[in-house]
């Protein structure tokens, strides 16, 4: 298994649960469902078609 080469963190003012639902509605797959983080953000992960791990948080 290859190691993780890059992760991109994205922050949005949009509803994170809504963004995750929209991705899934369009056929995308999440690497993790939205969850509350210990530092107060709500976030989820997905892997783009090029294999880059994206973290989207509020």
N, C-alpha and C positions, 0 to 999 in steps of 0.2 A: 504494500500500500504506500502511495506517495504521501509525503508530508504536506501540510497546508502551506502554500506559497504566499498567499495574500488574502487579507480580509479587509473589506471596506465597510466602515461604519457610516451610516446615514441617519441624520436626525430630522424629524418632521414635526410640524405642528398639527398635522392631520391625525385623525383617530387611527391608531396603530391596528386595532382589531379590524376596522373597516378596510384598511390597506391590505391586510393579510387575507381577508375574505375576498376582496377584488382579485387578488393574485390567484387564489384557488379557483374562483369562478371562471377565470380565463384559462384554466388548465395547468397553472403553475403548481409546484410542490414546495412546501415549506420544509426546511431542515429542522425547525422547531416552531411550535405554536407560540403565539404571544403570551408573555408572562411578565409579572411584576418583578423587577430587579431589586436587589437589596439597597441600591443607591437612589431608588425612587422612580426610575424610568420604567416604561413598559416596552418590551422589545421582542422581536422574533428574528429568526435566521432563514435564509434561503440560499441556494447555490444557483448562480446564473448559468446559462448554456456553455460558457467558457470554463466553468469550474471554479469561479471566484465566489468565495463565501461573502455574503452581504448580511450585515446586521442592521435592521431598521428599528429605530427607537423613537420614543416621544421625548 
